[in-house]
């Protein structure tokens, strides 16, 4: 929980940065909806992180903090890209992955007696329709794909880090 709050609980976040940068003007209505929805998710993350309590003591905490800073930096670079489609693809991948991440968060909420807020992020079909429209040219489609691939790579690394941390604590 702490790691997700560290990466995604900050404001402005990745979606806000992509919206403010506006590298792909046609994406703005979709990004506005995503940013509004993710503001709710940020609050939920903060609430869950407070509920789980202090960060458990685990060997290698300094290396973990450095890795999380690296993930945040990579997401800032993606969301700040001037290449039309790159930030859009990264945001779309985040929204796609977040649906599953949210399931995990909701399990934690149940464990701690927290009522999960309604899901207000754009549904997958709305995002797919937006991406189809936004990726009208081959170059933009490549940029969208690149942004999504990079976000997924960051998430794979984040989940691997969390698995290693749990293993180090003997939670697995």
SULJO-V611387 format. One record per residue. N is the residue number from 1. D_LAST is the distance of its C-alpha to the last C-alpha in Angstrom with 1 decimal. Layout:
# SULJO-V611387
n->N d_last->D_LAST
n->N d_last->D_LAST
This chain:
# SULJO-V611387
n->1 d_last->16.1
n->2 d_last->17.7
n->3 d_last->17.3
n->4 d_last->18.9
n->5 d_last->21.5
n->6 d_last->22.3
n->7 d_last->22.8
n->8 d_last->24.4
n->9 d_last->25.6
n->10 d_last->28.6
n->11 d_last->32.1
n->12 d_last->33.7
n->13 d_last->30.8
n->14 d_last->30.7
n->15 d_last->32.6
n->16 d_last->35.1
n->17 d_last->35.8
n->18 d_last->36.4
n->19 d_last->38.7
n->20 d_last->40.6
n->21 d_last->41.0
n->22 d_last->42.4
n->23 d_last->42.5
n->24 d_last->42.8
n->25 d_last->45.1
n->26 d_last->44.7
n->27 d_last->41.1
n->28 d_last->42.0
n->29 d_last->42.2
n->30 d_last->38.8
n->31 d_last->37.2
n->32 d_last->38.9
n->33 d_last->37.3
n->34 d_last->33.8
n->35 d_last->34.4
n->36 d_last->35.4
n->37 d_last->32.5
n->38 d_last->30.0
n->39 d_last->31.7
n->40 d_last->30.5
n->41 d_last->26.9
n->42 d_last->27.2
n->43 d_last->28.3
n->44 d_last->25.5
n->45 d_last->22.9
n->46 d_last->24.8
n->47 d_last->24.9
n->48 d_last->21.1
n->49 d_last->20.4
n->50 d_last->22.9
n->51 d_last->21.5
n->52 d_last->17.9
n->53 d_last->19.8
n->54 d_last->19.6
n->55 d_last->17.2
n->56 d_last->14.7
n->57 d_last->15.7
n->58 d_last->13.7
n->59 d_last->15.5
n->60 d_last->17.0
n->61 d_last->17.9
n->62 d_last->21.3
n->63 d_last->20.1
n->64 d_last->17.9
n->65 d_last->21.0
n->66 d_last->23.0
n->67 d_last->20.9
n->68 d_last->21.0
n->69 d_last->24.7
n->70 d_last->25.0
n->71 d_last->23.6
n->72 d_last->26.0
n->73 d_last->28.8
n->74 d_last->28.2
n->75 d_last->28.3
n->76 d_last->31.5
n->77 d_last->33.1
n->78 d_last->32.4
n->79 d_last->33.7
n->80 d_last->36.6
n->81 d_last->37.7
n->82 d_last->41.4
n->83 d_last->41.1
n->84 d_last->41.7
n->85 d_last->38.7
n->86 d_last->36.0
n->87 d_last->34.8
n->88 d_last->35.4
n->89 d_last->33.1
n->90 d_last->30.3
n->91 d_last->30.8
n->92 d_last->30.9
n->93 d_last->27.6
n->94 d_last->26.1
n->95 d_last->27.5
n->96 d_last->26.3
n->97 d_last->22.6
n->98 d_last->22.9
n->99 d_last->23.6
n->100 d_last->20.0
n->101 d_last->18.7
n->102 d_last->20.9
n->103 d_last->19.3
n->104 d_last->16.0
n->105 d_last->18.2
n->106 d_last->20.1
n->107 d_last->17.1
n->108 d_last->16.5
n->109 d_last->20.2
n->110 d_last->20.5
n->111 d_last->18.0
n->112 d_last->20.2
n->113 d_last->23.5
n->114 d_last->24.5
n->115 d_last->26.7
n->116 d_last->25.8
n->117 d_last->28.9
n->118 d_last->30.4
n->119 d_last->29.4
n->120 d_last->32.3
n->121 d_last->31.3
n->122 d_last->33.5
n->123 d_last->32.5
n->124 d_last->31.7
n->125 d_last->35.3
n->126 d_last->36.9
n->127 d_last->34.9
n->128 d_last->35.8
n->129 d_last->39.4
n->130 d_last->39.5
n->131 d_last->38.0
n->132 d_last->40.6
n->133 d_last->43.3
n->134 d_last->42.0
n->135 d_last->41.5
n->136 d_last->45.2
n->137 d_last->45.8
n->138 d_last->44.1
n->139 d_last->43.4
n->140 d_last->41.8
n->141 d_last->39.7
n->142 d_last->38.5
n->143 d_last->37.7
n->144 d_last->35.7
n->145 d_last->33.8
n->146 d_last->33.2
n->147 d_last->32.0
n->148 d_last->29.6
n->149 d_last->28.2
n->150 d_last->27.7
n->151 d_last->25.9
n->152 d_last->23.5
n->153 d_last->23.0
n->154 d_last->22.1
n->155 d_last->19.6
n->156 d_last->17.9
n->157 d_last->17.8
n->158 d_last->16.5
n->159 d_last->13.6
n->160 d_last->12.8
n->161 d_last->13.2
n->162 d_last->10.9
n->163 d_last->8.1
n->164 d_last->9.2
n->165 d_last->9.5
n->166 d_last->6.1
n->167 d_last->5.3
n->168 d_last->8.6
n->169 d_last->8.1
n->170 d_last->5.5
n->171 d_last->3.8
n->172 d_last->0.0
